[in-house]
Amino acid sequence: MIIVLLTALGVGGATVIGAILGFLFKKISHKFSDIVLSFAAGVMLCAAITGLIVPSLEHGGSFPLLITIAGVFCGALFLNLLDKLVPHLHRLAGVETESHPDSGKLNKVLLFVMAIAIHNLPEGIAAGVGFGTGDNAQAFTIAAGIALQNIPEGMVIIGPMLAAGMRPSRTFACALATGIVEVIGTFLGYFAVSISAAVLPFALAFAGGTMLYVISDEMIPETHHSETRGVTYALLIGFCLMLTMDFFLG
């Protein structure tokens, strides 16, 4: 349990570390923002496949493929539903890209934080579910990959909030809140698979599906507003870096 707690704090704390770096480098260019987010998407993509979906097949019992496919789609549908029900606002480099019909009723700062929270929750769940396999090395690899991509992600969320006129203290509080959401997600994932080993294959695939949804629905589209060659290679670098970590540490 102590290991899970430390992992949760590490995963959530990585976002805060990234936010601190974001304060140091406030004026991050749109192109650089796209590149680092694409790198983060590559790390998440590899973690979802090698750390969650493939292990789901390995622990799937009599019907591994069916359970894994069902888990992936349920994870994606869960986030799709959450995306529609929870008012939120996406911003990149200070540009509003998506809003919920009820967004005008809430403070835009809260909407922005909720968008990041929707993104971070499945990452935390994935980190927690990884411990259900009993392979702590694999679980640490997943958590390390998520923490790795949280740092650049934390960096690029600071600039838009400051540019929107938010006070630095409130900006940091928002970044801290998104990190806390990831800590909560880690414990949700861990306790879900601790209750019954029977749900482990489905839970692994569910977490993988949520991550695939975030990558495809939010991260990749948001990184293709400018030059795409660089962001494509950034995604490949992130994917291969995570693959290397999994090979040596898994």
N, C-alpha and C positions, 0 to 999 in steps of 0.2 A: 504493500500500500504506500509505503514511503517512496518507493521508486516511482510509482504512478504520480504521486504528488509532486515530486521533483521534476518529472517529465512535463507535467501540466504547467508548472511554473516556468519551465524553460521554454516551452512552446509559446505560451502567452507573453513571456518576457521578451522574446525575440522581436515581437511587434513593437514593444516599447523601445528597445535598443534601436530599431530602425527609425522610430519617431524622433529619437534624440539626434540621430544622424541627419534626419530631415530638417531639424532646426539649424544644424551646422551648415547645411547646404540647401538653403531655402529656395533658391532660384534654379530648380531642376528643369532643364529644357523638356519640351514635349517629346522630342525624339528619344532622349535618354530615359524618360519615364516609360515610354513604350517598350524600350529594350529591356529594362529591369523587370517590368511586369511580364514580358514574354519569357524571360529567364525563369521567373517564378512559376509560370504556367508549365514550362517544361519539367521542372522539378516535381510539381504536383501530378503531372501526367504519368511520370514514371512511378511515383509513389503509389498512385491509384492502381496501376496495372500490376507491378511486381510485388507491392507490399500488401495489397488488399484483394484484388480480383483473382489473381493466380492462387494465393493461399485459400481463397474461398472455394475454388475448384478442388484443391487438395483435401479440404476438410468437409466436402459436400456429401459424404455418405453414399447412399444408393443412387441419388439423382443429382450429382454435383453440377452438371451443366444447367439443369432446370432451375435449381436453387440460386445459382449465381446470376443467371440472366434475370430471374424474378427480382433478386435483390438489387441489381443495377438499376432496373427500371423503376422499382419502388423508391429508391434513393433519389433518382432524378425527378420523379413525380412529386415527391415530398417537397423538394426545393422549389419546383415549379409552382406548387400550391402556396408555399410560404411566400414566394416572390409576388404572387397575386394578392394574397390576403394582407400582408404587412406593408403599410405605406412606407415608401423609401425613395431615396434619390441617389442616382449615380452621377459622379462627377469625375472628370479627368482633366487635369491641367486647368481647373477653374471653369470648364465648360459643362453645362448640364446636358446629359445624354439620354436620360430616361427618368420619367416621373410617374408615380402612381396617381390615379384619378383623384384620390383624397389628399394628395400631398399638400395642397394649399392650407389645410387645416392645422398642420403641425409646423413647428419651427424647423427651418431648413437644416439647421445644425443637427437636430435629432434625426431627421430623415437621412442625412449623410452617414451618421453613426450607425443607424439601423441597416443601411445598405452594406456597410463593412461587416456588421455583425452577422448578417445572413451569409456572407461570404466565409467568415471565419468559423462559424459554428460547425459546419461539416469537417473542417480541417481538424478541429479539436476532437470530434467524434472519431475520426479516422485514427488519430493518435492513441485514443483510449482503447478502441476496438483491437488494435494491434497487439495489446498485451493478452488478449483472450486466447491466442494461439499457444501460449506457453513458451514461445520462442522470444525471449527478451531481446536477443540481438536484433531480430527482425523488427520488433516493436521500436527499439531505439533508432533503427535506421529510418523507419517511417517518421518518427518524431523529429529526428535530426533534419530530414528533408523538409518537413513542414516548417521547422524553425528557420532553416536556411532561406526558404522563400519568403518568410515573414519579415526578414530584415529589409530587403529592398522594397517590399510592399509597404512596410511601415514608413519608409523614407518618402515615397511618392504621395502619400495621403496628406502630409503636413502642408506642403506648398499650397494646394487648392483651398484648404481651410483658412490659412493665413491670408491668402489673396482675397477671400470672401469677407475679410474684416474681423475674423474671430481673434479674441485675445489669446496670446501664447499659452496662458495658464489653462484656458478652456480647451484649446487645441490639444494640449498634452493630456487633459482629462479625457477627451474623446478617444485618443489613441490608447490610453490605459483601459478604458471601458471595452474597446474591441479586443484587447488582450485578455481581459477577464472573461469575456464570452468564450474565448478559445479554451481557457482553463475549465470552465463549466462543461463545455463540449467534451473535453477529455474524460472527465469523470462520468458523464452520461454514457459515453461509449464503453468505458471500462465496466461500469456496473451493469450495463445491458448484457454483456457477454458473461459476466460473473454469475448472474442469476441462474443461467442454464447454458451448458455447453452446446445444447441442441440448436441454439439460435446463432452460434458462432459463424457458420458459413454464410447465412443470410445477412448477418450484421456486417461481416467483412465486405460483401458485395454491395450492401446498402451504402456503406461509407464510401466505397469506390465510386458508386453511381452518383452520389452527391458531389464528389470532387470532379468527376467528368462533366457534370452539368455546369458547375461553376466555370470550368476551363472553357467549355464550348460556348456557353451562353453569355459570359461576361468578359473573361480575361482576354481571349483571343480577339473578339470583335473590338474591344477597347484599345488593343495595341496596333490595329491596322488602320489608323487614321492618317498616318504619314507614310514614310518610306517603309516598305514591307520586307525588303531583303534582310536588313539588319535584325529585325525582330524575329524573322524565321530562324536565322542562325542562333539567335539568343535562346530561342525555345529548344533547339537541338542541343546547345551547350548545357542548358539546365537539365534536359533529359539525360544526357550522357554522364553528367556529373553525378546525378542521383543514381544512375545505373552502376557507376563505378563504386559509389559508396555501398550500394547493396551487394555488389560482388565481393568486396573486401571485408565488409562488416556483417553481412547477412549470414 
